[in-house]
């Protein structure tokens, strides 16, 4: 935001008498949405992996014992359950591990694609 505040288009808007709110909403915010979206697309995989690690360590979501509630579990707790049954039922470990890997990889590809699409320095 501080770098955008010093750009020529903001100074031009200021010189023609645009208010601070108009500069913020019409110039600074649209130009900062690209980097914000890319940063969020790269932060989501870290949050997913953190939750899976905490669930694996037993510090994540606790499954509901009430049968009327929707059963909530995490991939980390599924990995922990699958680790104990790896010899007899390997799919109990492989399924959540593959799901975590695919979701994290897809968010990384999404962030990379957004960065390529929204970066004005990459355009010819």
Backbone as XML, in Angstrom:
<?xml version="1.0"?>
<chain id="A" units="angstrom">
  <residue number="1" name="UNK">
    <atom name="N" x="0.818" y="-1.183" z="0.000"/>
    <atom name="CA" x="0.000" y="0.000" z="0.000"/>
    <atom name="C" x="0.870" y="1.257" z="0.000"/>
  </residue>
  <residue number="2" name="UNK">
    <atom name="N" x="1.942" y="1.197" z="0.765"/>
    <atom name="CA" x="2.809" y="2.381" z="0.815"/>
    <atom name="C" x="3.491" y="2.637" z="-0.517"/>
  </residue>
  <residue number="3" name="UNK">
    <atom name="N" x="3.839" y="1.563" z="-1.229"/>
    <atom name="CA" x="4.454" y="1.748" z="-2.538"/>
    <atom name="C" x="3.436" y="2.260" z="-3.553"/>
  </residue>
  <residue number="4" name="UNK">
    <atom name="N" x="2.201" y="1.787" z="-3.467"/>
    <atom name="CA" x="1.168" y="2.259" z="-4.386"/>
    <atom name="C" x="0.809" y="3.717" z="-4.138"/>
  </residue>
  <residue number="5" name="UNK">
    <atom name="N" x="0.935" y="4.156" z="-2.910"/>
    <atom name="CA" x="0.597" y="5.530" z="-2.565"/>
    <atom name="C" x="1.489" y="6.536" z="-3.280"/>
  </residue>
  <residue number="6" name="UNK">
    <atom name="N" x="2.688" y="6.116" z="-3.636"/>
    <atom name="CA" x="3.642" y="7.012" z="-4.292"/>
    <atom name="C" x="3.648" y="6.882" z="-5.814"/>
  </residue>
  <residue number="7" name="UNK">
    <atom name="N" x="2.768" y="6.079" z="-6.383"/>
    <atom name="CA" x="2.735" y="5.880" z="-7.837"/>
    <atom name="C" x="2.179" y="7.111" z="-8.545"/>
  </residue>
  <residue number="8" name="UNK">
    <atom name="N" x="2.458" y="7.168" z="-9.848"/>
    <atom name="CA" x="2.051" y="8.320" z="-10.643"/>
    <atom name="C" x="0.538" y="8.456" z="-10.759"/>
  </residue>
  <residue number="9" name="UNK">
    <atom name="N" x="-0.182" y="7.341" z="-10.864"/>
    <atom name="CA" x="-1.636" y="7.439" z="-11.024"/>
    <atom name="C" x="-2.300" y="7.993" z="-9.776"/>
  </residue>
  <residue number="10" name="UNK">
    <atom name="N" x="-1.717" y="7.750" z="-8.593"/>
    <atom name="CA" x="-2.269" y="8.327" z="-7.366"/>
    <atom name="C" x="-1.963" y="9.819" z="-7.317"/>
  </residue>
  <residue number="11" name="UNK">
    <atom name="N" x="-0.756" y="10.196" z="-7.702"/>
    <atom name="CA" x="-0.416" y="11.628" z="-7.732"/>
    <atom name="C" x="-1.255" y="12.376" z="-8.765"/>
  </residue>
  <residue number="12" name="UNK">
    <atom name="N" x="-1.553" y="11.729" z="-9.894"/>
    <atom name="CA" x="-2.398" y="12.360" z="-10.905"/>
    <atom name="C" x="-3.819" y="12.540" z="-10.385"/>
  </residue>
  <residue number="13" name="UNK">
    <atom name="N" x="-4.347" y="11.541" z="-9.696"/>
    <atom name="CA" x="-5.685" y="11.666" z="-9.125"/>
    <atom name="C" x="-5.726" y="12.737" z="-8.044"/>
  </residue>
  <residue number="14" name="UNK">
    <atom name="N" x="-4.664" y="12.820" z="-7.266"/>
    <atom name="CA" x="-4.581" y="13.843" z="-6.225"/>
    <atom name="C" x="-4.503" y="15.239" z="-6.845"/>
  </residue>
  <residue number="15" name="UNK">
    <atom name="N" x="-3.798" y="15.357" z="-7.987"/>
    <atom name="CA" x="-3.627" y="16.672" z="-8.610"/>
    <atom name="C" x="-4.914" y="17.185" z="-9.254"/>
  </residue>
  <residue number="16" name="UNK">
    <atom name="N" x="-5.819" y="16.287" z="-9.658"/>
    <atom name="CA" x="-7.085" y="16.750" z="-10.223"/>
    <atom name="C" x="-8.147" y="16.945" z="-9.153"/>
  </residue>
  <residue number="17" name="UNK">
    <atom name="N" x="-7.791" y="16.732" z="-7.886"/>
    <atom name="CA" x="-8.691" y="17.043" z="-6.782"/>
    <atom name="C" x="-9.524" y="15.890" z="-6.280"/>
  </residue>
  <residue number="18" name="UNK">
    <atom name="N" x="-9.137" y="14.671" z="-6.535"/>
    <atom name="CA" x="-9.883" y="13.513" z="-6.040"/>
    <atom name="C" x="-9.738" y="13.415" z="-4.527"/>
  </residue>
  <residue number="19" name="UNK">
    <atom name="N" x="-10.820" y="13.007" z="-3.882"/>
    <atom name="CA" x="-10.780" y="12.876" z="-2.424"/>
    <atom name="C" x="-9.954" y="11.652" z="-2.027"/>
  </residue>
  <residue number="20" name="UNK">
    <atom name="N" x="-9.613" y="11.599" z="-0.752"/>
    <atom name="CA" x="-8.824" y="10.469" z="-0.247"/>
    <atom name="C" x="-9.592" y="9.155" z="-0.396"/>
  </residue>
  <residue number="21" name="UNK">
    <atom name="N" x="-10.904" y="9.195" z="-0.136"/>
    <atom name="CA" x="-11.705" y="7.972" z="-0.279"/>
    <atom name="C" x="-11.759" y="7.514" z="-1.724"/>
  </residue>
  <residue number="22" name="UNK">
    <atom name="N" x="-11.921" y="8.456" z="-2.648"/>
    <atom name="CA" x="-11.976" y="8.086" z="-4.069"/>
    <atom name="C" x="-10.648" y="7.491" z="-4.522"/>
  </residue>
  <residue number="23" name="UNK">
    <atom name="N" x="-9.550" y="8.055" z="-4.085"/>
    <atom name="CA" x="-8.230" y="7.512" z="-4.441"/>
    <atom name="C" x="-8.082" y="6.104" z="-3.878"/>
  </residue>
  <residue number="24" name="UNK">
    <atom name="N" x="-8.530" y="5.925" z="-2.652"/>
    <atom name="CA" x="-8.402" y="4.611" z="-2.017"/>
    <atom name="C" x="-9.245" y="3.564" z="-2.742"/>
  </residue>
  <residue number="25" name="UNK">
    <atom name="N" x="-10.524" y="3.873" z="-3.002"/>
    <atom name="CA" x="-11.429" y="2.893" z="-3.581"/>
    <atom name="C" x="-11.247" y="2.709" z="-5.080"/>
  </residue>
  <residue number="26" name="UNK">
    <atom name="N" x="-10.857" y="3.738" z="-5.819"/>
    <atom name="CA" x="-10.793" y="3.643" z="-7.273"/>
    <atom name="C" x="-9.391" y="3.368" z="-7.813"/>
  </residue>
  <residue number="27" name="UNK">
    <atom name="N" x="-8.359" y="3.623" z="-7.008"/>
    <atom name="CA" x="-7.007" y="3.487" z="-7.529"/>
    <atom name="C" x="-6.148" y="2.508" z="-6.726"/>
  </residue>
  <residue number="28" name="UNK">
    <atom name="N" x="-6.084" y="2.708" z="-5.426"/>
    <atom name="CA" x="-5.173" y="1.887" z="-4.616"/>
    <atom name="C" x="-5.728" y="0.474" z="-4.416"/>
  </residue>
  <residue number="29" name="UNK">
    <atom name="N" x="-6.993" y="0.336" z="-4.034"/>
    <atom name="CA" x="-7.564" y="-0.978" z="-3.768"/>
    <atom name="C" x="-7.572" y="-1.891" z="-5.000"/>
  </residue>
  <residue number="30" name="UNK">
    <atom name="N" x="-8.020" y="-1.432" z="-6.182"/>
    <atom name="CA" x="-7.965" y="-2.345" z="-7.342"/>
    <atom name="C" x="-6.546" y="-2.764" z="-7.725"/>
  </residue>
  <residue number="31" name="UNK">
    <atom name="N" x="-5.575" y="-1.891" z="-7.522"/>
    <atom name="CA" x="-4.201" y="-2.248" z="-7.863"/>
    <atom name="C" x="-3.547" y="-3.137" z="-6.814"/>
  </residue>
  <residue number="32" name="UNK">
    <atom name="N" x="-4.114" y="-3.205" z="-5.627"/>
    <atom name="CA" x="-3.533" y="-4.060" z="-4.588"/>
    <atom name="C" x="-4.241" y="-5.405" z="-4.489"/>
  </residue>
  <residue number="33" name="UNK">
    <atom name="N" x="-5.351" y="-5.603" z="-5.178"/>
    <atom name="CA" x="-6.077" y="-6.872" z="-5.084"/>
    <atom name="C" x="-5.276" y="-8.043" z="-5.649"/>
  </residue>
  <residue number="34" name="UNK">
    <atom name="N" x="-4.531" y="-7.833" z="-6.703"/>
    <atom name="CA" x="-3.734" y="-8.916" z="-7.284"/>
    <atom name="C" x="-2.737" y="-9.498" z="-6.305"/>
  </residue>
  <residue number="35" name="UNK">
    <atom name="N" x="-1.870" y="-8.677" z="-5.715"/>
    <atom name="CA" x="-0.930" y="-9.227" z="-4.732"/>
    <atom name="C" x="-1.606" y="-9.833" z="-3.509"/>
  </residue>
  <residue number="36" name="UNK">
    <atom name="N" x="-2.748" y="-9.271" z="-3.096"/>
    <atom name="CA" x="-3.452" y="-9.826" z="-1.938"/>
    <atom name="C" x="-4.001" y="-11.213" z="-2.270"/>
  </residue>
  <residue number="37" name="UNK">
    <atom name="N" x="-4.597" y="-11.374" z="-3.460"/>
    <atom name="CA" x="-5.125" y="-12.681" z="-3.862"/>
    <atom name="C" x="-4.023" y="-13.720" z="-3.990"/>
  </residue>
  <residue number="38" name="UNK">
    <atom name="N" x="-2.901" y="-13.333" z="-4.548"/>
    <atom name="CA" x="-1.783" y="-14.265" z="-4.699"/>
    <atom name="C" x="-1.243" y="-14.675" z="-3.329"/>
  </residue>
  <residue number="39" name="UNK">
    <atom name="N" x="-1.115" y="-13.709" z="-2.423"/>
    <atom name="CA" x="-0.623" y="-14.026" z="-1.077"/>
    <atom name="C" x="-1.577" y="-14.976" z="-0.356"/>
  </residue>
  <residue number="40" name="UNK">
    <atom name="N" x="-2.872" y="-14.754" z="-0.500"/>
    <atom name="CA" x="-3.842" y="-15.639" z="0.144"/>
    <atom name="C" x="-3.806" y="-17.044" z="-0.466"/>
  </residue>
  <residue number="41" name="UNK">
    <atom name="N" x="-3.621" y="-17.120" z="-1.772"/>
    <atom name="CA" x="-3.554" y="-18.442" z="-2.416"/>
    <atom name="C" x="-2.316" y="-19.209" z="-1.974"/>
  </residue>
  <residue number="42" name="UNK">
    <atom name="N" x="-1.258" y="-18.503" z="-1.592"/>
    <atom name="CA" x="-0.067" y="-19.189" z="-1.099"/>
    <atom name="C" x="-0.119" y="-19.424" z="0.411"/>
  </residue>
  <residue number="43" name="UNK">
    <atom name="N" x="-0.967" y="-18.699" z="1.154"/>
    <atom name="CA" x="-1.086" y="-18.918" z="2.595"/>
    <atom name="C" x="-2.012" y="-20.089" z="2.941"/>
  </residue>
  <residue number="44" name="UNK">
    <atom name="N" x="-2.978" y="-20.365" z="2.096"/>
    <atom name="CA" x="-3.940" y="-21.433" z="2.376"/>
    <atom name="C" x="-3.266" y="-22.800" z="2.490"/>
  </residue>
  <residue number="45" name="UNK">
    <atom name="N" x="-2.327" y="-23.180" z="1.593"/>
    <atom name="CA" x="-1.675" y="-24.490" z="1.773"/>
    <atom name="C" x="-0.922" y="-24.607" z="3.097"/>
  </residue>
  <residue number="46" name="UNK">
    <atom name="N" x="-0.322" y="-23.533" z="3.548"/>
    <atom name="CA" x="0.361" y="-23.578" z="4.840"/>
    <atom name="C" x="-0.608" y="-23.830" z="5.980"/>
  </residue>
  <residue number="47" name="UNK">
    <atom name="N" x="-1.792" y="-23.228" z="5.900"/>
    <atom name="CA" x="-2.804" y="-23.450" z="6.932"/>
    <atom name="C" x="-3.318" y="-24.887" z="6.891"/>
  </residue>
  <residue number="48" name="UNK">
    <atom name="N" x="-3.475" y="-25.440" z="5.690"/>
    <atom name="CA" x="-3.941" y="-26.829" z="5.563"/>
    <atom name="C" x="-2.914" y="-27.790" z="6.149"/>
  </residue>
  <residue number="49" name="UNK">
    <atom name="N" x="-1.661" y="-27.579" z="5.834"/>
    <atom name="CA" x="-0.610" y="-28.459" z="6.359"/>
    <atom name="C" x="-0.484" y="-28.306" z="7.870"/>
  </residue>
  <residue number="50" name="UNK">
    <atom name="N" x="-0.601" y="-27.080" z="8.365"/>
    <atom name="CA" x="-0.539" y="-26.858" z="9.816"/>
    <atom name="C" x="-1.666" y="-27.588" z="10.524"/>
  </residue>
  <residue number="51" name="UNK">
    <atom name="N" x="-2.882" y="-27.515" z="9.976"/>
    <atom name="CA" x="-4.010" y="-28.208" z="10.585"/>
    <atom name="C" x="-3.820" y="-29.717" z="10.529"/>
  </residue>
  <residue number="52" name="UNK">
    <atom name="N" x="-3.278" y="-30.226" z="9.430"/>
    <atom name="CA" x="-3.045" y="-31.668" z="9.322"/>
    <atom name="C" x="-1.984" y="-32.125" z="10.324"/>
  </residue>
  <residue number="53" name="UNK">
    <atom name="N" x="-0.955" y="-31.322" z="10.504"/>
    <atom name="CA" x="0.090" y="-31.679" z="11.470"/>
    <atom name="C" x="-0.469" y="-31.668" z="12.883"/>
  </residue>
  <residue number="54" name="UNK">
    <atom name="N" x="-1.252" y="-30.632" z="13.213"/>
    <atom name="CA" x="-1.842" y="-30.572" z="14.553"/>
    <atom name="C" x="-2.823" y="-31.720" z="14.783"/>
  </residue>
  <residue number="55" name="UNK">
    <atom name="N" x="-3.583" y="-32.079" z="13.749"/>
    <atom name="CA" x="-4.484" y="-33.220" z="13.875"/>
    <atom name="C" x="-3.728" y="-34.523" z="14.047"/>
  </residue>
  <residue number="56" name="UNK">
    <atom name="N" x="-2.605" y="-34.655" z="13.365"/>
    <atom name="CA" x="-1.781" y="-35.858" z="13.499"/>
    <atom name="C" x="-1.196" y="-35.970" z="14.899"/>
  </residue>
  <residue number="57" name="UNK">
    <atom name="N" x="-0.842" y="-34.836" z="15.479"/>
    <atom name="CA" x="-0.293" y="-34.838" z="16.830"/>
    <atom name="C" x="-1.367" y="-34.951" z="17.908"/>
  </residue>
  <residue number="58" name="UNK">
    <atom name="N" x="-2.630" y="-34.923" z="17.493"/>
    <atom name="CA" x="-3.720" y="-35.031" z="18.452"/>
    <atom name="C" x="-4.157" y="-33.695" z="19.020"/>
  </residue>
  <residue number="59" name="UNK">
    <atom name="N" x="-3.724" y="-32.602" z="18.434"/>
    <atom name="CA" x="-4.064" y="-31.279" z="18.936"/>
    <atom name="C" x="-5.092" y="-30.563" z="18.056"/>
  </residue>
  <residue number="60" name="UNK">
    <atom name="N" x="-5.638" y="-31.251" z="17.084"/>
    <atom name="CA" x="-6.564" y="-30.635" z="16.137"/>
    <atom name="C" x="-8.006" y="-30.781" z="16.575"/>
  </residue>
  <residue number="61" name="UNK">
    <atom name="N" x="-8.904" y="-30.870" z="15.589"/>
    <atom name="CA" x="-10.325" y="-31.013" z="15.859"/>
    <atom name="C" x="-10.615" y="-32.353" z="16.511"/>
  </residue>
  <residue number="62" name="UNK">
    <atom name="N" x="-11.521" y="-32.325" z="17.450"/>
    <atom name="CA" x="-11.940" y="-33.564" z="18.090"/>
    <atom name="C" x="-13.266" y="-33.994" z="17.462"/>
  </residue>
  <residue number="63" name="UNK">
    <atom name="N" x="-13.374" y="-35.252" z="17.056"/>
    <atom name="CA" x="-14.626" y="-35.707" z="16.440"/>
    <atom name="C" x="-15.781" y="-35.632" z="17.429"/>
  </residue>
  <residue number="64" name="UNK">
    <atom name="N" x="-16.944" y="-35.341" z="16.902"/>
    <atom name="CA" x="-18.136" y="-35.247" z="17.729"/>
    <atom name="C" x="-18.604" y="-36.650" z="18.117"/>
  </residue>
  <residue number="65" name="UNK">
    <atom name="N" x="-19.036" y="-36.806" z="19.343"/>
    <atom name="CA" x="-19.560" y="-38.093" z="19.809"/>
    <atom name="C" x="-21.077" y="-38.114" z="19.746"/>
  </residue>
  <residue number="66" name="UNK">
    <atom name="N" x="-21.715" y="-36.983" z="19.482"/>
    <atom name="CA" x="-23.167" y="-36.906" z="19.370"/>
    <atom name="C" x="-23.581" y="-37.386" z="17.977"/>
  </residue>
  <residue number="67" name="UNK">
    <atom name="N" x="-24.427" y="-38.405" z="17.872"/>
    <atom name="CA" x="-24.785" y="-38.934" z="16.542"/>
    <atom name="C" x="-25.613" y="-37.973" z="15.703"/>
  </residue>
  <residue number="68" name="UNK">
    <atom name="N" x="-26.203" y="-36.956" z="16.324"/>
    <atom name="CA" x="-27.000" y="-36.007" z="15.544"/>
    <atom name="C" x="-26.133" y="-34.916" z="14.904"/>
  </residue>
  <residue number="69" name="UNK">
    <atom name="N" x="-24.907" y="-34.768" z="15.386"/>
    <atom name="CA" x="-24.007" y="-33.778" z="14.805"/>
    <atom name="C" x="-23.377" y="-34.319" z="13.536"/>
  </residue>
  <residue number="70" name="UNK">
    <atom name="N" x="-22.956" y="-33.400" z="12.691"/>
    <atom name="CA" x="-22.194" y="-33.794" z="11.508"/>
    <atom name="C" x="-20.810" y="-34.209" z="11.987"/>
  </residue>
  <residue number="71" name="UNK">
    <atom name="N" x="-20.347" y="-35.350" z="11.532"/>
    <atom name="CA" x="-19.055" y="-35.876" z="11.957"/>
    <atom name="C" x="-17.933" y="-35.042" z="11.352"/>
  </residue>
  <residue number="72" name="UNK">
    <atom name="N" x="-17.164" y="-34.402" z="12.201"/>
    <atom name="CA" x="-16.058" y="-33.564" z="11.757"/>
    <atom name="C" x="-14.763" y="-34.270" z="12.111"/>
  </residue>
  <residue number="73" name="UNK">
    <atom name="N" x="-13.914" y="-34.412" z="11.138"/>
    <atom name="CA" x="-12.595" y="-34.984" z="11.372"/>
    <atom name="C" x="-11.589" y="-34.230" z="10.544"/>
  </residue>
  <residue number="74" name="UNK">
    <atom name="N" x="-10.344" y="-34.447" z="10.807"/>
    <atom name="CA" x="-9.307" y="-33.764" z="10.035"/>
    <atom name="C" x="-8.438" y="-34.802" z="9.345"/>
  </residue>
  <residue number="75" name="UNK">
    <atom name="N" x="-7.738" y="-34.348" z="8.326"/>
    <atom name="CA" x="-6.859" y="-35.251" z="7.603"/>
    <atom name="C" x="-5.722" y="-35.729" z="8.503"/>
  </residue>
  <residue number="76" name="UNK">
    <atom name="N" x="-5.308" y="-34.917" z="9.444"/>
    <atom name="CA" x="-4.244" y="-35.326" z="10.360"/>
    <atom name="C" x="-4.662" y="-36.483" z="11.248"/>
  </residue>
  <residue number="77" name="UNK">
    <atom name="N" x="-5.887" y="-36.414" z="11.771"/>
    <atom name="CA" x="-6.356" y="-37.535" z="12.593"/>
    <atom name="C" x="-6.595" y="-38.779" z="11.743"/>
  </residue>
  <residue number="78" name="UNK">
    <atom name="N" x="-6.986" y="-38.581" z="10.486"/>
    <atom name="CA" x="-7.130" y="-39.730" z="9.587"/>
    <atom name="C" x="-5.768" y="-40.362" z="9.298"/>
  </residue>
  <residue number="79" name="UNK">
    <atom name="N" x="-4.731" y="-39.532" z="9.162"/>
    <atom name="CA" x="-3.376" y="-40.060" z="8.972"/>
    <atom name="C" x="-2.911" y="-40.834" z="10.197"/>
  </residue>
  <residue number="80" name="UNK">
    <atom name="N" x="-3.229" y="-40.324" z="11.378"/>
    <atom name="CA" x="-2.853" y="-41.020" z="12.616"/>
    <atom name="C" x="-3.563" y="-42.370" z="12.711"/>
  </residue>
  <residue number="81" name="UNK">
    <atom name="N" x="-4.847" y="-42.396" z="12.370"/>
    <atom name="CA" x="-5.583" y="-43.665" z="12.389"/>
    <atom name="C" x="-5.042" y="-44.629" z="11.336"/>
  </residue>
  <residue number="82" name="UNK">
    <atom name="N" x="-4.664" y="-44.108" z="10.194"/>
    <atom name="CA" x="-4.139" y="-44.952" z="9.132"/>
    <atom name="C" x="-2.759" y="-45.495" z="9.436"/>
  </residue>
  <residue number="83" name="UNK">
    <atom name="N" x="-1.995" y="-44.768" z="10.241"/>
    <atom name="CA" x="-0.650" y="-45.230" z="10.586"/>
    <atom name="C" x="-0.712" y="-46.510" z="11.417"/>
  </residue>
  <residue number="84" name="UNK">
    <atom name="N" x="-1.709" y="-46.618" z="12.263"/>
    <atom name="CA" x="-1.811" y="-47.818" z="13.099"/>
    <atom name="C" x="-2.251" y="-49.035" z="12.296"/>
  </residue>
  <residue number="85" name="UNK">
    <atom name="N" x="-2.923" y="-48.805" z="11.154"/>
    <atom name="CA" x="-3.422" y="-49.929" z="10.355"/>
    <atom name="C" x="-2.688" y="-50.041" z="9.023"/>
  </residue>
  <residue number="86" name="UNK">
    <atom name="N" x="-1.457" y="-49.552" z="8.947"/>
    <atom name="CA" x="-0.737" y="-49.506" z="7.665"/>
    <atom name="C" x="-0.466" y="-50.894" z="7.101"/>
  </residue>
  <residue number="87" name="UNK">
    <atom name="N" x="-0.242" y="-51.865" z="7.925"/>
    <atom name="CA" x="0.082" y="-53.206" z="7.423"/>
    <atom name="C" x="-1.134" y="-53.922" z="6.851"/>
  </residue>
  <residue number="88" name="UNK">
    <atom name="N" x="-2.292" y="-53.763" z="7.471"/>
    <atom name="CA" x="-3.484" y="-54.471" z="7.026"/>
    <atom name="C" x="-4.307" y="-53.686" z="6.011"/>
  </residue>
  <residue number="89" name="UNK">
    <atom name="N" x="-4.428" y="-52.380" z="6.218"/>
    <atom name="CA" x="-5.262" y="-51.538" z="5.365"/>
    <atom name="C" x="-4.494" y="-50.278" z="4.973"/>
  </residue>
  <residue number="90" name="UNK">
    <atom name="N" x="-3.625" y="-50.361" z="3.986"/>
    <atom name="CA" x="-2.790" y="-49.200" z="3.649"/>
    <atom name="C" x="-3.570" y="-48.024" z="3.066"/>
  </residue>
  <residue number="91" name="UNK">
    <atom name="N" x="-4.763" y="-48.248" z="2.537"/>
    <atom name="CA" x="-5.529" y="-47.149" z="1.965"/>
    <atom name="C" x="-6.003" y="-46.169" z="3.029"/>
  </residue>
  <residue number="92" name="UNK">
    <atom name="N" x="-6.069" y="-46.616" z="4.291"/>
    <atom name="CA" x="-6.450" y="-45.706" z="5.364"/>
    <atom name="C" x="-5.400" y="-44.617" z="5.588"/>
  </residue>
  <residue number="93" name="UNK">
    <atom name="N" x="-4.168" y="-44.898" z="5.222"/>
    <atom name="CA" x="-3.100" y="-43.893" z="5.321"/>
    <atom name="C" x="-2.903" y="-43.173" z="3.999"/>
  </residue>
  <residue number="94" name="UNK">
    <atom name="N" x="-2.990" y="-43.920" z="2.900"/>
    <atom name="CA" x="-2.700" y="-43.329" z="1.594"/>
    <atom name="C" x="-3.770" y="-42.341" z="1.143"/>
  </residue>
  <residue number="95" name="UNK">
    <atom name="N" x="-5.037" y="-42.620" z="1.422"/>
    <atom name="CA" x="-6.108" y="-41.738" z="0.959"/>
    <atom name="C" x="-6.000" y="-40.324" z="1.514"/>
  </residue>
  <residue number="96" name="UNK">
    <atom name="N" x="-5.902" y="-40.125" z="2.836"/>
    <atom name="CA" x="-5.772" y="-38.744" z="3.319"/>
    <atom name="C" x="-4.440" y="-38.102" z="2.936"/>
  </residue>
  <residue number="97" name="UNK">
    <atom name="N" x="-3.383" y="-38.894" z="2.832"/>
    <atom name="CA" x="-2.091" y="-38.323" z="2.445"/>
    <atom name="C" x="-2.144" y="-37.814" z="1.011"/>
  </residue>
  <residue number="98" name="UNK">
    <atom name="N" x="-2.759" y="-38.569" z="0.127"/>
    <atom name="CA" x="-2.893" y="-38.132" z="-1.269"/>
    <atom name="C" x="-3.811" y="-36.920" z="-1.359"/>
  </residue>
  <residue number="99" name="UNK">
    <atom name="N" x="-4.881" y="-36.906" z="-0.580"/>
    <atom name="CA" x="-5.797" y="-35.756" z="-0.592"/>
    <atom name="C" x="-5.104" y="-34.487" z="-0.119"/>
  </residue>
  <residue number="100" name="UNK">
    <atom name="N" x="-4.355" y="-34.564" z="0.957"/>
    <atom name="CA" x="-3.619" y="-33.389" z="1.448"/>
    <atom name="C" x="-2.638" y="-32.911" z="0.386"/>
  </residue>
  <residue number="101" name="UNK">
    <atom name="N" x="-1.915" y="-33.831" z="-0.209"/>
    <atom name="CA" x="-0.926" y="-33.458" z="-1.223"/>
    <atom name="C" x="-1.588" y="-32.809" z="-2.432"/>
  </residue>
  <residue number="102" name="UNK">
    <atom name="N" x="-2.703" y="-33.356" z="-2.895"/>
    <atom name="CA" x="-3.378" y="-32.806" z="-4.068"/>
    <atom name="C" x="-3.972" y="-31.422" z="-3.798"/>
  </residue>
  <residue number="103" name="UNK">
    <atom name="N" x="-4.574" y="-31.238" z="-2.632"/>
    <atom name="CA" x="-5.170" y="-29.934" z="-2.314"/>
    <atom name="C" x="-4.082" y="-28.875" z="-2.158"/>
  </residue>
  <residue number="104" name="UNK">
    <atom name="N" x="-3.006" y="-29.212" z="-1.473"/>
    <atom name="CA" x="-1.908" y="-28.258" z="-1.300"/>
    <atom name="C" x="-1.261" y="-27.936" z="-2.646"/>
  </residue>
  <residue number="105" name="UNK">
    <atom name="N" x="-1.061" y="-28.945" z="-3.465"/>
    <atom name="CA" x="-0.474" y="-28.731" z="-4.785"/>
    <atom name="C" x="-1.384" y="-27.886" z="-5.669"/>
  </residue>
  <residue number="106" name="UNK">
    <atom name="N" x="-2.690" y="-28.123" z="-5.586"/>
    <atom name="CA" x="-3.612" y="-27.343" z="-6.410"/>
    <atom name="C" x="-3.642" y="-25.879" z="-5.978"/>
  </residue>
  <residue number="107" name="UNK">
    <atom name="N" x="-3.590" y="-25.606" z="-4.682"/>
    <atom name="CA" x="-3.541" y="-24.217" z="-4.236"/>
    <atom name="C" x="-2.224" y="-23.556" z="-4.639"/>
  </residue>
  <residue number="108" name="UNK">
    <atom name="N" x="-1.139" y="-24.302" z="-4.622"/>
    <atom name="CA" x="0.132" y="-23.740" z="-5.086"/>
    <atom name="C" x="0.077" y="-23.413" z="-6.570"/>
  </residue>
  <residue number="109" name="UNK">
    <atom name="N" x="-0.517" y="-24.305" z="-7.369"/>
    <atom name="CA" x="-0.676" y="-24.019" z="-8.797"/>
    <atom name="C" x="-1.604" y="-22.835" z="-9.022"/>
  </residue>
  <residue number="110" name="UNK">
    <atom name="N" x="-2.662" y="-22.733" z="-8.223"/>
    <atom name="CA" x="-3.574" y="-21.597" z="-8.331"/>
    <atom name="C" x="-2.857" y="-20.293" z="-8.016"/>
  </residue>
  <residue number="111" name="UNK">
    <atom name="N" x="-2.071" y="-20.282" z="-6.954"/>
    <atom name="CA" x="-1.314" y="-19.086" z="-6.607"/>
    <atom name="C" x="-0.303" y="-18.717" z="-7.671"/>
  </residue>
  <residue number="112" name="UNK">
    <atom name="N" x="0.346" y="-19.713" z="-8.243"/>
    <atom name="CA" x="1.317" y="-19.459" z="-9.301"/>
    <atom name="C" x="0.626" y="-18.913" z="-10.544"/>
  </residue>
  <residue number="113" name="UNK">
    <atom name="N" x="-0.515" y="-19.477" z="-10.888"/>
    <atom name="CA" x="-1.274" y="-18.983" z="-12.038"/>
    <atom name="C" x="-1.799" y="-17.579" z="-11.821"/>
  </residue>
  <residue number="114" name="UNK">
    <atom name="N" x="-2.291" y="-17.302" z="-10.610"/>
    <atom name="CA" x="-2.753" y="-15.946" z="-10.304"/>
    <atom name="C" x="-1.608" y="-14.952" z="-10.360"/>
  </residue>
  <residue number="115" name="UNK">
    <atom name="N" x="-0.456" y="-15.357" z="-9.873"/>
    <atom name="CA" x="0.697" y="-14.451" z="-9.921"/>
    <atom name="C" x="1.081" y="-14.153" z="-11.370"/>
  </residue>
  <residue number="116" name="UNK">
    <atom name="N" x="1.065" y="-15.162" z="-12.219"/>
    <atom name="CA" x="1.393" y="-14.946" z="-13.629"/>
    <atom name="C" x="0.340" y="-14.083" z="-14.317"/>
  </residue>
  <residue number="117" name="UNK">
    <atom name="N" x="-0.934" y="-14.299" z="-13.969"/>
    <atom name="CA" x="-2.009" y="-13.568" z="-14.635"/>
    <atom name="C" x="-2.127" y="-12.123" z="-14.151"/>
  </residue>
  <residue number="118" name="UNK">
    <atom name="N" x="-1.861" y="-11.888" z="-12.882"/>
    <atom name="CA" x="-2.100" y="-10.564" z="-12.309"/>
    <atom name="C" x="-0.858" y="-9.704" z="-12.179"/>
  </residue>
  <residue number="119" name="UNK">
    <atom name="N" x="0.307" y="-10.229" z="-12.517"/>
    <atom name="CA" x="1.527" y="-9.452" z="-12.388"/>
    <atom name="C" x="1.679" y="-8.537" z="-13.610"/>
  </residue>
  <residue number="120" name="UNK">
    <atom name="N" x="1.621" y="-7.232" z="-13.432"/>
    <atom name="CA" x="1.713" y="-6.336" z="-14.596"/>
    <atom name="C" x="3.098" y="-6.312" z="-15.220"/>
  </residue>
  <residue number="121" name="UNK">
    <atom name="N" x="4.116" y="-6.708" z="-14.496"/>
    <atom name="CA" x="5.475" y="-6.706" z="-15.066"/>
    <atom name="C" x="5.684" y="-7.866" z="-16.021"/>
  </residue>
  <residue number="122" name="UNK">
    <atom name="N" x="4.812" y="-8.885" z="-15.978"/>
    <atom name="CA" x="4.952" y="-10.050" z="-16.850"/>
    <atom name="C" x="4.325" y="-9.813" z="-18.216"/>
  </residue>
  <residue number="123" name="UNK">
    <atom name="N" x="3.474" y="-8.774" z="-18.322"/>
    <atom name="CA" x="2.780" y="-8.516" z="-19.591"/>
    <atom name="C" x="3.722" y="-7.874" z="-20.580"/>
  </residue>
  <residue number="124" name="UNK">
    <atom name="N" x="3.528" y="-8.215" z="-21.849"/>
    <atom name="CA" x="4.364" y="-7.649" z="-22.918"/>
    <atom name="C" x="3.749" y="-6.412" z="-23.527"/>
  </residue>
</chain>
